Each structure stands twice: as structure tokens, then as C-alpha cells.
Amino acid sequence: MSAKRLVISGRVQGVGFREWLVAAARKLGVSGWVRNRSDGAVEALVAGDTDAVEELLRACRRGPRGAQVTSIEEELAEQPEEMGFSRLPSA
């Protein structure tokens, strides 16, 4: 099991990135959350089977149609308290 906090930068707001990430995470069985940040980035906590988390991270580098990911900062994180993947209000 692994958990990572991600900060995804580039053209990632206004392109459906959060909805895309929720669907991708649920498909892979990854738990956590995603939200927009006031600096224009998208922040996410992703946790689950190490292979699934890494696959989701690879997918985030591409993002949905219309997105242009320029960088992803990642750091180890604590597992979320709840199972499932949700969209949080913007921070």
C-alpha cells in the first residue's frame, strides 16, 4: 500500500481534470480526494495498492483531453481515513 500527495500544475483547471481523476481513481480502486487550488494547480491525495497508485500517477501526467500537465510534485502521505475517492471544495 502507498499514499501520495500530488500537486499537478499546468493547464489543469477548467478542463474537467477533477472529474476525470475521480473516475480514473475509482476504476483503479484508489482512495483519496482531489481539489482545485487557488494557485491554478490541482491537489490530490491518492492511496491504495502501490501498482494502482503508480498507474494513476502515470495517467495524471497525460490528464484528460484539453489538459496540459507541466509538472507533478509528489510526496509520501498518510492513508486517508475513509475509503473511496471524492472531489473536495477548492482550497
N, C-alpha and C positions, 0 to 999 in steps of 0.2 A: 504494500500500500504506500502511496505517496500523496503529498499535498503540496501545492504550489500556489503562490500569489503571483498573478500576472498583471503587468501594466502594458497594454497594447497601444502603440502610437501609430499615427499616420492618418489617412482618411478613413476613420472607423466610426464616426458618428454621422447619423443621417443616411446610412446605407443598410440598415437592418442587421448590424453586427450582433447586437444583443440577442435578438430573436433567433438568429442563425446559430449563435453559440449555445443557447438553451437547447435547441433541437439536437445539435451535434452531441452535446454532453449527455443528454438523456438517451440518445441512441447508443452511446458507448457505456452507459451505466456509471457515469462520473457524477459525483455530488459536488455541490458548491453554489456559487452565485456569480452574477455579472451585473455591472452597473456602469453608467457613464460618469466621467469625472469632469469637473469644471474646466480643466486644462485641455479638454478635447480628446483625451485618451479614454480607453475602456479598461476598467479594472475587473479582474475575476479571481475567484478562489476556486481551484479545481482539485478534486481529491478522489482517489479510488485506486484501482489496480494500476500498478506502475505502467504497464504497456498501454492501457487505455488513456491514462493521463498524457503519456508521450505522444500517442496518436492524435489526441485533441490538440496538443501544443503544435504539432506539425500542421494540422488543419488551420489553426489560428494564424499561422504565417501566411497562408493564402487568403483566408477570410471569405466572406460571401462576395457575390458579384457586385461590383461597384466599390469595394473596399480596396485600399492600398496600404498595406501594413509596412511601415518603415522600420519598426523595432519592437521587440518584446523584451521587457525586463522581467526576470523571474527570480523568485526566492522561495526557499522552503517555508512552509507554513504549517500551522496546526490543522488537524482534521476538523471539518465543520461539525457543529453539534447535531445537525439534522441531515437525514438522507434526502436525496433528490437534488434537483438543480433549479434555481429560481432567478428571477430578474428583480434586483433591488432598485429602490429610487436612486436617482442621481446623487452624487456626493459633491 
